[in-house]
Amino acid sequence: MPFPEFYDPGKVGTAYKPNIYEAVDAGVDLRLASADNDNPQVAMVLVDMQRDFVHRDGALYVPGAVDDCRRIVEWIYRHVGAISKIFVSLDSHYPLQIFFPTWWRDADKRHPAPNTVITVEDVHAGRCQPVYEPEWTLQYLDQLENQHKKQLMIWPFHTLVGTSGHSLSPALYQAICYHTAARQAQPELIIKGEIAKTEHYSILEPEVKVADHPQGQLNVRLLGELEQFDLVYIAGEAKSHCVLETVNSMMRHFRGQSHIISRLRILEDAMSSVHVPGIDFEAMTNEVFEQHKTRGLTLVTTGEGIG
């Protein structure tokens, strides 16, 4: 399928007002059949393709994300006639959350800098103390370290609800609108990350379950919906965190169901890892994906056909 005339690859990763009318009209003009009739049914799951992650001036820019976004947009345009539905997650935060500097103060009453790791030992030693929810916070750190083998990373403020960094990258938004009109298939937006007391990397569940919040448990409804598709393509940012944990959630939920895992396709050239000095997130992530491949997960590239 040729790219639509309105598409300008040079604008991918830049901030501009997407022309929704033009994208929708171009999609309608394709006169494609409704996605309801697709055989196979193909889903695309896009993880957190928001300006704060994708654009070079974003608060938590992921190196390589602009090129990832371009490949995703062009993959949608090439395969618009085969993609049945697009799922899009939106990392959605507020100023007071456990992984932001505001939650913490050190012994000198200063907030920690982004990319600071905070451990249970740091709290017990008085090197860093939570400003809010002290009892929960210590339990949270303990569960992260002992059950999930992770440590809390303090991130820069990013994807704050109501800011420009929360919005999808404009070139991608146009592509989604184009697909919506062409296939008569609304996209599904997935809001995650609003819980103050836990990280929420996976689009399917928070790092630590929270009973009193609607996003606090495993999203079995979404998993059940994805299970109905013949193929599920996954891409987005960041490979090392939100994409990886989304895939981990799927692999845990579908453990022992090889007929479902075999339908999953990871677009490995449409995702990049967070860069933090001194931590090789890319290597750690690749190791986990290699383990998943032994259980039937398939990694492909945007240059390959659907199948």
C-alpha positions as CSV (number, residue, x, y, z in Angstrom):
1,M,0.0,0.0,0.0
2,P,1.5,3.4,-1.0
3,F,1.9,6.1,1.7
4,P,-0.8,8.8,1.8
5,E,0.0,12.1,0.2
6,F,-0.2,14.0,3.5
7,Y,2.6,11.9,5.1
8,D,5.9,13.7,5.5
9,P,8.6,11.4,7.0
10,G,10.7,14.5,7.9
11,K,8.1,15.6,10.4
12,V,8.1,12.4,12.4
13,G,9.3,13.2,15.9
14,T,8.4,16.9,15.7
15,A,5.6,18.8,17.3
16,Y,2.9,20.0,15.0
17,K,-0.9,20.0,14.9
18,P,-1.9,16.8,13.1
19,N,-4.4,17.3,10.3
20,I,-7.1,15.0,11.3
21,Y,-9.5,16.0,8.5
22,E,-6.9,15.2,5.9
23,A,-6.0,11.9,7.5
24,V,-9.6,10.8,7.8
25,D,-10.5,11.8,4.3
26,A,-7.5,10.0,2.9
27,G,-8.6,6.9,4.8
28,V,-12.1,7.0,3.6
29,D,-10.9,7.4,0.0
30,L,-9.2,4.1,0.2
31,R,-12.6,2.4,0.2
32,L,-11.3,-0.7,2.1
33,A,-13.6,-3.3,3.6
34,S,-14.5,-3.1,7.3
35,A,-12.0,-4.7,9.6
36,D,-14.8,-6.9,11.0
37,N,-14.4,-9.1,7.9
38,D,-10.6,-9.6,8.2
39,N,-9.2,-13.1,8.1
40,P,-6.8,-13.3,9.9
41,Q,-7.7,-10.7,12.5
42,V,-4.6,-8.7,13.3
43,A,-4.1,-6.4,16.3
44,M,-1.4,-3.8,16.7
45,V,-0.4,-2.9,20.3
46,L,1.5,0.4,20.6
47,V,3.1,1.1,24.0
48,D,3.5,4.7,25.2
49,M,4.3,6.4,21.9
50,Q,4.0,9.8,23.5
51,R,6.0,13.0,22.9
52,D,7.9,12.8,26.2
53,F,9.4,9.4,25.1
54,V,9.5,9.9,21.3
55,H,10.6,13.5,20.7
56,R,14.2,14.5,21.2
57,D,13.1,17.4,23.5
58,G,10.9,15.0,25.5
59,A,11.2,14.8,29.3
60,L,12.3,11.1,29.1
61,Y,13.4,10.8,25.5
62,V,14.4,7.3,24.5
63,P,17.4,7.4,22.0
64,G,16.2,5.9,18.8
65,A,12.6,6.5,19.4
66,V,12.1,8.9,16.4
67,D,13.3,6.3,14.0
68,D,11.1,3.7,15.8
69,C,8.1,6.0,15.4
70,R,8.8,6.5,11.7
71,R,9.0,2.7,11.1
72,I,5.7,2.2,13.0
73,V,3.9,4.9,11.1
74,E,5.1,3.5,7.8
75,W,4.2,-0.1,8.9
76,I,0.7,1.1,9.5
77,Y,0.5,2.7,6.1
78,R,1.9,-0.3,4.3
79,H,-0.4,-2.7,6.1
80,V,-3.5,-0.6,6.7
81,G,-5.6,-3.2,4.8
82,A,-4.5,-6.0,7.1
83,I,-4.5,-4.4,10.5
84,S,-7.9,-5.0,12.2
85,K,-7.5,-2.9,15.3
86,I,-4.9,-0.6,16.9
87,F,-4.5,-0.5,20.7
88,V,-2.6,2.4,22.1
89,S,-1.4,2.9,25.7
90,L,-0.9,6.3,27.3
91,D,1.4,6.5,30.3
92,S,-0.4,9.0,32.5
93,H,1.2,10.5,35.6
94,Y,0.7,13.2,38.2
95,P,3.3,15.3,40.1
96,L,3.2,13.2,43.3
97,Q,4.1,9.6,42.5
98,I,6.5,7.2,44.2
99,F,9.0,7.2,41.3
100,F,9.2,11.0,41.0
101,P,11.6,13.2,43.1
102,T,8.7,14.9,45.0
103,W,8.0,11.6,46.9
104,W,11.5,11.6,48.5
105,R,14.0,13.7,50.4
106,D,17.5,12.8,51.4
107,A,19.2,13.5,54.8
108,D,19.7,17.1,53.8
109,K,16.0,17.5,52.8
110,R,16.8,17.6,49.1
111,H,14.8,15.8,46.5
112,P,16.8,13.0,44.7
113,A,17.9,13.6,41.2
114,P,16.4,11.7,38.3
115,N,18.1,8.3,37.6
116,T,18.7,7.8,41.4
117,V,18.1,4.3,42.6
118,I,16.5,4.0,46.0
119,T,16.7,0.7,48.0
120,V,15.2,-0.6,51.3
121,E,18.7,-0.2,52.8
122,D,18.8,3.5,51.8
123,V,15.6,4.1,53.8
124,H,16.7,2.1,56.8
125,A,20.1,3.9,56.8
126,G,18.3,7.3,56.6
127,R,19.9,8.2,53.3
128,C,16.5,8.8,51.7
129,Q,13.1,9.0,53.2
130,P,9.6,9.1,51.7
131,V,7.6,12.2,52.1
132,Y,4.3,10.4,51.6
133,E,2.9,6.9,52.6
134,P,6.0,5.8,54.6
135,E,4.6,2.4,55.6
136,W,3.4,1.5,52.1
137,T,6.6,2.8,50.5
138,L,8.8,0.5,52.6
139,Q,6.6,-2.4,51.8
140,Y,6.7,-1.5,48.2
141,L,10.5,-1.3,48.0
142,D,10.7,-4.6,49.9
143,Q,8.3,-6.3,47.5
144,L,10.1,-4.9,44.4
145,E,13.5,-6.2,45.6
146,N,12.5,-9.6,47.0
147,Q,9.6,-10.6,44.8
148,H,10.3,-8.8,41.5
149,K,14.2,-8.6,41.8
150,K,14.0,-4.8,41.0
151,Q,14.9,-1.6,42.6
152,L,13.1,1.7,42.5
153,M,14.4,4.2,39.9
154,I,13.6,7.9,40.3
155,W,12.5,9.3,36.9
156,P,12.3,12.8,35.6
157,F,8.7,14.2,35.5
158,H,7.2,12.8,32.3
159,T,3.9,12.2,30.6
160,L,2.1,14.4,33.1
161,V,-1.6,14.5,32.4
162,G,-2.5,17.9,30.9
163,T,0.9,18.6,29.4
164,S,2.0,18.3,25.8
165,G,4.4,15.5,26.7
166,H,1.4,13.2,27.5
167,S,0.1,13.4,23.9
168,L,0.8,10.9,21.2
169,S,3.4,11.9,18.6
170,P,1.5,13.8,15.9
171,A,2.7,11.7,12.9
172,L,1.5,8.6,14.7
173,Y,-1.8,10.1,15.6
174,Q,-2.5,10.9,12.0
175,A,-1.6,7.3,11.0
176,I,-4.1,6.0,13.6
177,C,-6.8,8.3,12.3
178,Y,-6.1,7.2,8.8
179,H,-6.4,3.5,9.8
180,T,-9.6,4.2,11.8
181,A,-11.3,5.8,8.7
182,A,-10.0,3.3,6.2
183,R,-11.0,0.2,8.2
184,Q,-14.0,1.5,10.1
185,A,-12.3,0.4,13.3
186,Q,-12.0,2.7,16.3
187,P,-8.6,2.6,18.2
188,E,-8.6,1.6,21.8
189,L,-6.8,3.9,24.2
190,I,-5.4,2.3,27.3
191,I,-4.7,4.6,30.3
192,K,-2.2,3.4,32.8
193,G,0.2,4.9,35.3
194,E,-2.2,7.0,37.4
195,I,-1.6,5.1,40.7
196,A,0.6,7.2,43.0
197,K,1.9,4.3,45.0
198,T,3.4,2.1,42.3
199,E,5.1,2.1,38.9
200,H,3.0,0.8,36.0
201,Y,5.4,-0.2,33.2
202,S,3.2,-2.9,31.7
203,I,0.1,-1.7,30.0
204,L,-1.6,-4.7,31.7
205,E,-0.7,-4.4,35.3
206,P,1.2,-2.3,37.9
207,E,4.5,-3.4,39.4
208,V,2.8,-4.0,42.7
209,K,-1.0,-4.6,42.9
210,V,-3.1,-2.0,44.5
211,A,-6.6,-3.1,45.7
212,D,-8.3,0.3,45.9
213,H,-7.6,1.5,42.4
214,P,-9.3,0.5,39.1
215,Q,-5.9,0.2,37.4
216,G,-4.5,-1.7,40.4
217,Q,-4.9,-5.3,39.1
218,L,-4.2,-7.4,36.0
219,N,-6.3,-6.2,33.1
220,V,-7.9,-9.5,32.3
221,R,-10.5,-7.8,30.1
222,L,-7.8,-6.5,27.7
223,L,-5.9,-9.8,27.7
224,G,-9.2,-11.6,26.8
225,E,-9.7,-9.2,23.9
226,L,-6.2,-9.7,22.6
227,E,-6.7,-13.4,22.9
228,Q,-9.3,-13.2,20.2
229,F,-6.9,-12.0,17.5
230,D,-5.0,-14.4,15.2
231,L,-1.9,-12.2,15.3
232,V,-0.8,-9.5,17.8
233,Y,2.0,-7.1,16.8
234,I,3.7,-5.2,19.6
235,A,5.9,-2.1,19.4
236,G,6.6,1.1,21.3
237,E,8.7,2.7,24.0
238,A,10.6,1.9,25.9
239,K,11.8,-1.5,25.0
240,S,13.6,-1.9,28.3
241,H,10.7,-1.0,30.5
242,C,7.1,-0.6,29.3
243,V,7.3,-2.9,26.2
244,L,9.3,-5.5,28.1
245,E,7.0,-5.6,31.1
246,T,3.9,-5.7,28.8
247,V,5.3,-8.7,27.1
248,N,6.3,-10.2,30.5
249,S,2.7,-9.8,31.6
250,M,1.4,-11.6,28.5
251,M,3.9,-14.4,28.8
252,R,2.9,-15.0,32.4
253,H,-0.8,-14.9,31.7
254,F,-0.6,-17.2,28.7
255,R,1.9,-19.6,30.3
256,G,1.3,-23.1,29.0
257,Q,-0.9,-21.8,26.1
258,S,1.5,-22.1,23.2
259,H,-1.3,-21.6,20.7
260,I,-1.7,-18.0,22.0
261,I,1.9,-17.2,22.5
262,S,2.6,-18.3,18.9
263,R,0.4,-15.4,17.8
264,L,2.5,-12.7,19.4
265,R,4.9,-10.7,17.2
266,I,7.4,-8.3,18.6
267,L,8.5,-5.6,16.1
268,E,12.1,-5.5,17.3
269,D,13.2,-2.6,15.1
270,A,10.3,-0.4,16.4
271,M,11.4,-0.1,20.0
272,S,14.5,1.2,21.9
273,S,15.8,1.0,25.4
274,V,16.1,3.8,28.0
275,H,19.7,5.0,28.4
276,V,20.9,5.5,32.0
277,P,24.7,5.8,32.5
278,G,26.1,2.7,34.2
279,I,23.1,0.5,33.5
280,D,23.0,-1.7,30.4
281,F,19.2,-1.9,30.0
282,E,19.5,-3.1,26.4
283,A,21.5,-6.2,27.3
284,M,19.3,-7.1,30.2
285,T,16.2,-6.7,28.0
286,N,17.6,-8.8,25.2
287,E,18.4,-11.6,27.6
288,V,14.7,-11.7,28.7
289,F,13.5,-11.7,25.1
290,E,15.8,-14.6,24.3
291,Q,14.3,-16.5,27.2
292,H,10.8,-15.8,25.9
293,K,11.8,-16.9,22.4
294,T,12.4,-20.4,23.8
295,R,8.8,-20.4,24.9
296,G,7.5,-19.6,21.4
297,L,7.6,-15.8,21.3
298,T,8.4,-14.5,17.8
299,L,10.5,-11.4,17.0
300,V,10.2,-9.8,13.6
301,T,11.0,-6.5,11.9
302,T,8.9,-3.9,10.2
303,G,10.4,-4.9,6.8
304,E,8.7,-8.4,7.0
305,G,5.2,-9.1,5.8
306,I,2.3,-9.9,8.1
307,G,2.1,-13.6,9.1
